Amino acid sequence: MEVSAELDAKESGQELPDHTLYDVAALEDIIEGEVLPVTLKGQPIALVRRGGEVHALGGRCPHKGAKFRGRVHCKSPVHGDVIVCPWHKGVFGVNDGRVKEPVSFAPLPVFPVRVVEGRVLVGVTPFTRKAPTAKMEDSSVLVIGGGAAAASALYTLRDEGFAGKITLIGDEGIPPYDRTALSKGIFLGDPEKVQASLLLNENFYAEHDVVRINGSVKSLNKRARSVLLEDGRSFSAENLLIATGSRPILPEIPGVQLEGVLTLHTQQDAQRIAREITGDQAVILIGNGLTTLETASALRQKGAGVTVIMPDIPVPLEDQWGREVGQTLLKLHTDNGVAFINDASVKEIYGTESVEGVELSDGMKLPCSHVLVSVGNEANCDFMRLDKNAEIKGIAVDEDMKVQAGVYAAGDVAVIRRGGVSCRVEHWRPAQTQGRLAARSILGLPKQAMPMPWYWTQQFGKKIEYLGWGDSFDRVFIEGTLSNFDFMAVYLKGSKVVALVSAGRAADMARAAVDFDTFVAKEINSFLL
């Protein structure tokens, strides 16, 4: 069935000439709260219903191509009706398709829809988007840092209509990229092809008039809103956003400076691992966090022998995710040949010029070709004068990500206050949400609360998601089957749910990421009772 119709502009102000509409579904087949995927002329489209009203949006997330289907349509207390990417929790407005929360840096196309006699008719040509109203043409923003927070701020500034000058200073020589890919196996392939995907494509910078500068910051003057680079160049702007992230901590272990002691934080690090570590080598990992476990998984899949040293921690991630989930991860790794040592620490990394092995505190020596250190990160802000007595190293910000008038910070380098306690949230999506909040503050847009942090891990093909602020807990309830990686773990402090960890529950976590309290009240409390 085809119908020609003149369509009114959408709420977002989009404009569209006449189009042909195609019959794609019955209205009764679209369930409120769910997304019905259809394909029209080869174009994937997501149908969303509110009462008798239907919206049609692009059917795949622009970030990594995840399909929208099932229960990923929900109501956000901040953004209204949204659909959520099940993979990485990008949030898009149902009315206009715009990005409401990262991780995507492109909107969804919105297609014309008409409901006629219970049938849903959709046009194959999306609405044309109007450019945002230009604002702050005579202003300027200087963004320092080349990571997730910086990319998010750049996208948000231009998406919301900032028309002034934008300059980005980074020290890796490449635009901001997907750093999460580094520990998830990007180094398994050809060393010459190890390259993480860019967060904003190369064309973005030219098309949106963003000047990119390669250099390292030597000092920063908050009052003057200026920076001095190591090579002597200086830059200033009316608004300064510090998004320099963090860097790996090297423990004070004899031999830590030997050739073959590695960290994994940059694409260059991943390229070096791809070149140097082969499938017939033995590798020691020092650490007990997610990066350690992800790297162990990737190296084992490459064929290397892997031993993880995590003294006094019998179960990985027990403090963060509880004993039950930690034991499940431990079994996953040991079943795949990863060895764990938790009753001794590394006394020395030995070798003449390069690594030959490690000696443990109990006298045992473990020969190896490389040692990968992953014991934590510290805020990368040595170019600033900070309070040495502060409880946590970093740049203190308020709820608007503001340091002082005209100066902002976001991402791993930012120290936020929550519940009277200072903390740094060192994860990828939170860095992007903070970059977005900082950009909105620069633009003077209405305040929005910082979303609850979400992150994910991929180990031996198993994906686990976390949603929470990292608060302590005293009880864990688990629904589903841990061994099959199909479960929802609920973490409580007293009677309050403080976090969720899940596997195989992507749509549930998508809804929870948008409105945690409502999700808990409607869908978690039922099986806690």
Secondary structure, 3 states (H helix, E strand, C coil): CEEEECCCCCCCCCECCCEEEEEEEEHHHCCCCCEEEEEECCEEEEEEEECCEEEEEECECCCCCCECCECCEEEECCCEEEEECCCCCCEEECCCCCEEECCCCCCCCEECEEEECCEEEEECCCCECCCCCCECCCCEEEEECCCHHHHHHHHHHHHCCECCEEEEEECCCCCCECHHHHHHCHHHCCHHHCCCCECCCHHHHHHCCEEEEECCEEEEECCCCEEEECCCCEEECCEEEECCCEEECCCCCCCCCCECEECCCCHHHHHHHHHHCCCCCEEEEECCCHHHHHHHHHHHHHCCEEEEECCCCCCCCHHHHHHHHHHHHHHHHHHCCCEEECCCCEEEEECCCECCEEEECCCCEEECCEEEECCCEEECCCCCCCCCCCCCCCEECCCCCEEECCEEECHHHEEEEECCEEECCCCHHHHHHHHHHHHHHHHCCCCCCCCCCEEEEEECCEEEEEEECCCCCCEEEEEEECCCCEEEEEEEECCEEEEEEEECCHHHHHHHHHCHHHHHHHHHHHHHC
